[in-house]
């Protein structure tokens, strides 16, 4: 059985164009031929990731009544608590037997986009747990930056020019990343027999091979 590739996305930050191009090439191969990959050397500290899982456990342990006060049904912008069986992502498989809690970019209530009612520009719901907001936004921002880094690599493949990897990204951050990338564990310097089987990382937009131009960066 073919294993998922491990890609050191740190190469996308290299000052060497050849290293950036090689990292982008690896991303392209993974996205076209497999569809998934593990992102390592991503820069998100292990303690930040562990804190995200610990805080997820804390919010799901709250009384149902408290969680329902933050229900996603009260948000037109896909924010808040998703109860067991509230979602049915695959109608043929029945209701999803899971809980979820969606957050996005932390817009203030008086932000012009919020006041204008723009899609996915809503305020977040925050559980009554000390430090929860700060910890989860820290993880959110880390994943968002990782997503930008991977996108830079994909853009390098797509545009096929050396300047792509050093372009300045000035567009607003995605307002909602409730389905955020889950990076692979931080890799230690010690050699291990195999990477930890942490659930998946970033995925590609699934471009068919015939749609991708050959990269001559």
C-alpha positions in Angstrom: 0.0 0.0 0.0 1.4 3.4 -0.9 2.1 5.7 2.0 1.5 9.4 2.1 4.5 11.5 1.3 6.1 13.7 3.9 7.0 17.2 2.4 9.1 19.7 4.2 7.3 22.8 3.4 10.1 24.9 5.0 11.7 24.6 1.6 9.2 27.1 0.3 10.8 29.8 2.5 14.3 29.0 1.3 16.3 31.8 -0.3 17.5 29.3 -2.9 15.1 29.2 -5.9 16.1 25.6 -6.6 15.0 24.5 -3.2 11.7 26.4 -3.5 11.2 24.8 -7.0 11.9 21.3 -5.7 9.5 21.7 -2.8 6.9 22.9 -5.2 7.5 20.0 -7.5 7.0 17.6 -4.6 3.7 19.3 -3.8 2.6 19.0 -7.4 3.4 15.3 -7.6 1.5 14.7 -4.3 -1.5 16.7 -5.4 -1.8 15.2 -8.8 -0.9 11.6 -8.1 -2.2 11.0 -4.6 -4.3 13.9 -3.4 -2.9 14.1 0.1 0.4 14.7 1.9 1.9 15.2 5.3 3.4 18.7 5.8 6.4 18.7 8.1 8.7 21.4 9.2 5.7 23.7 9.2 6.7 25.8 12.2 3.6 25.2 14.3 5.0 24.3 17.8 4.0 20.9 19.2 2.7 22.5 22.3 0.3 24.7 20.3 -1.1 21.7 18.5 -1.4 19.8 21.8 -3.2 22.8 23.3 -5.7 22.8 20.4 -6.7 19.2 21.0 -6.8 19.8 24.8 -9.1 22.8 24.3 -11.3 21.0 21.9 -11.9 18.4 24.6 -12.7 21.1 27.1 -15.3 22.7 25.0 -17.0 19.4 24.1 -17.2 18.5 27.8 -19.4 21.6 28.5 -23.1 21.0 29.2 -25.2 20.6 26.1 -27.2 23.7 27.1 -24.1 25.8 27.2 -22.9 24.5 23.8 -26.3 25.1 22.2 -26.1 28.8 23.3 -23.3 29.0 20.8 -25.0 26.9 18.1 -24.0 27.3 14.5 -27.7 27.6 13.8 -27.6 31.1 15.3 -24.9 32.2 13.0 -25.4 33.0 9.3 -21.6 32.8 8.9 -20.8 29.2 9.7 -19.5 29.9 13.2 -20.2 28.1 16.4 -21.1 24.7 17.9 -22.3 21.8 15.7 -24.2 19.2 17.7 -24.2 15.5 17.2 -26.1 14.6 14.0 -26.6 18.3 13.0 -24.6 17.8 9.8 -25.0 15.4 7.0 -22.0 16.0 4.7 -22.8 12.7 2.8 -26.6 12.4 2.6 -26.2 8.7 1.6 -24.4 7.9 4.8 -26.9 9.5 7.1 -26.2 12.1 9.8 -22.7 12.8 11.0 -22.2 11.4 14.5 -19.7 14.0 15.6 -19.6 17.4 17.3 -17.7 20.3 15.9 -16.9 23.9 16.8 -16.2 26.3 13.9 -14.3 29.5 14.2 -12.9 31.9 11.6 -11.0 35.2 11.4 -11.8 37.1 14.5 -13.7 40.1 13.2 -15.0 42.6 15.7 -18.7 43.3 15.7 -18.1 46.8 14.3 -16.0 45.7 11.4 -17.3 47.2 8.2 -17.6 43.8 6.5 -19.6 42.5 9.5 -21.9 45.5 9.5 -22.4 45.0 5.8 -23.4 41.4 6.3 -20.8 40.0 3.9 -20.7 36.2 3.7 -18.5 34.6 6.3 -17.6 37.9 7.9 -19.4 37.2 11.1 -18.2 37.3 14.7 -17.1 34.2 16.5 -18.8 32.5 19.4 -16.4 32.0 22.3 -16.9 29.3 25.0 -16.9 30.5 28.7 -13.4 28.9 29.2 -10.5 30.9 30.4 -7.8 31.2 27.8 -9.7 29.2 25.2 -10.1 32.1 22.7 -6.4 33.0 22.8 -5.2 29.4 22.5 -7.4 28.5 19.6 -6.8 31.7 17.7 -3.1 31.0 18.1 -3.5 27.6 16.5 -5.9 29.0 13.9 -3.3 31.6 12.8 -0.6 29.0 12.6 -2.7 26.9 10.3 -3.7 29.9 8.3 -0.1 30.8 7.7 0.7 27.2 6.8 -2.1 27.3 4.3 -0.7 30.5 2.7 2.7 28.8 2.5 1.3 25.7 0.8 -0.7 28.0 -1.5 2.5 29.8 -2.4 4.0 26.5 -3.4 1.0 25.6 -5.5 1.1 29.0 -7.1 4.8 28.4 -8.0 3.7 25.3 -9.9 0.8 27.0 -11.6 2.4 30.2 -12.6 5.8 28.6 -13.4 8.0 31.5 -12.7 10.7 32.1 -10.1 9.1 35.3 -8.8 6.0 33.5 -7.6 7.6 32.1 -4.5 8.7 35.5 -3.3 5.5 37.3 -4.0 4.0 39.4 -1.3 0.6 38.2 -0.2 -1.5 41.2 0.5 -5.0 39.8 0.1 -7.2 39.6 3.2 -6.9 36.3 5.0 -9.7 33.8 4.4 -12.6 34.7 6.7 -13.4 31.2 7.6 -11.2 28.2 8.0 -13.3 26.0 10.1 -12.0 23.0 8.2 -8.4 24.0 8.8 -5.3 22.1 7.8 -4.1 19.7 10.5 -0.3 19.6 10.2 1.7 16.5 11.0 3.6 16.4 14.3 6.7 18.5 14.7 9.5 16.4 13.6 12.3 15.8 16.1 16.0 15.5 15.4 16.0 11.9 16.5 15.5 9.2 13.8 12.3 7.2 14.0 11.2 4.2 12.1 8.1 5.9 10.7 6.2 9.2 11.1 3.5 9.3 13.7 0.1 8.3 12.2 -1.5 11.7 12.9 -4.6 12.3 10.7 -4.2 14.1 7.5 -2.7 17.5 6.5 -3.3 19.8 3.6 -5.0 18.6 0.5 -4.7 19.8 -3.1 -7.4 21.5 -5.2 -7.3 18.2 -7.1 -6.3 19.6 -10.4 -6.3 16.9 -13.1 -2.8 16.3 -14.6 -3.9 17.5 -18.0 -4.8 20.9 -16.5 -1.4 21.6 -15.0 1.3 23.1 -17.1 4.8 21.7 -16.9 6.8 23.8 -14.4 10.1 25.2 -15.7 10.9 27.4 -12.7 
